[in-house]
Amino acid sequence: MKTLTIIVEKHPDGYVAYPLGLKGVVVAEGDTYEEILASKGSAI
């Protein structure tokens, strides 16, 4: 199993999460940090 580091950024229109080192891949988007945490696991 490979370990990925997920970066969560706050933007003016919400939050976005993506894996470090993989360009152009977004694993989750949401209005709150909690939404990102809930959805990132299923996206990966």
C-alpha positions in Angstrom: 0.0 0.0 0.0 1.3 3.5 -0.9 1.1 6.4 1.6 -0.1 9.7 0.2 0.0 13.1 1.8 -3.2 15.0 1.2 -3.0 18.8 1.1 -6.1 20.8 2.1 -6.3 24.4 0.9 -8.9 27.1 1.8 -10.0 29.2 -1.2 -12.5 32.1 -1.3 -15.2 29.7 -2.6 -14.5 26.7 -0.3 -11.9 24.0 0.3 -10.0 21.7 -2.0 -7.9 18.6 -1.2 -5.2 17.0 -3.4 -2.4 14.5 -3.1 1.1 15.9 -2.8 3.2 15.1 -5.8 0.3 14.3 -8.2 -0.3 17.3 -10.5 -3.8 18.0 -11.6 -5.5 15.5 -9.3 -8.2 16.8 -6.9 -9.6 14.3 -4.5 -12.2 16.4 -2.8 -13.9 19.8 -2.9 -16.3 21.3 -0.3 -17.7 24.3 1.5 -16.2 23.3 4.9 -13.1 21.5 6.2 -15.4 18.8 7.6 -16.9 18.0 4.1 -13.3 17.5 2.8 -12.5 15.1 5.6 -15.6 13.1 5.0 -15.2 12.8 1.2 -11.5 12.5 0.7 -11.3 8.8 1.8 -14.0 7.7 -0.7 -12.4 9.7 -3.6 -9.0 8.0 -3.0 
